[in-house]
């Protein structure tokens, strides 16, 4: 069975557009109307902004995110559609091949020791934080 993405289905495209573009703007306008009436809604368009719709979208995004999360609790993927992802893996660099223009072996050892020391210091700090949260955590 072939997988279909939201780009293949016009209804999914419409739903995605509604959730990402229209819902935040609508919620921002609703909040403005509730707080200050029609004058507050009109203010968004008359305040001299270059892109009032983008401003409203940004203003309503926190409320829209909450609505989408609530929809996802009803049915996963309803509010925040599942998006396909492509994962690629880069081939590891062969560390045995050191170009001639890189620092000497001694400099590399010093850098390695500094990095290891920094990791060790952070591990000690992490253990301290974990013990503060759970005193029964062993070192």
Secondary structure, 3 states (H helix, E strand, C coil): CCCCCCCCCHHHHHHHHHHHHHHHHHHHHHHHHHHHHHHHHHHHHHCCCCCHHHHHHHHHHHHHHHHHHHHHHHCCCCCCCCCCCCCCCCCCCCCCCCCCCCCCHHHHHHHHHHHHHHHHHHHHHHHHHHHHHCCCCCC
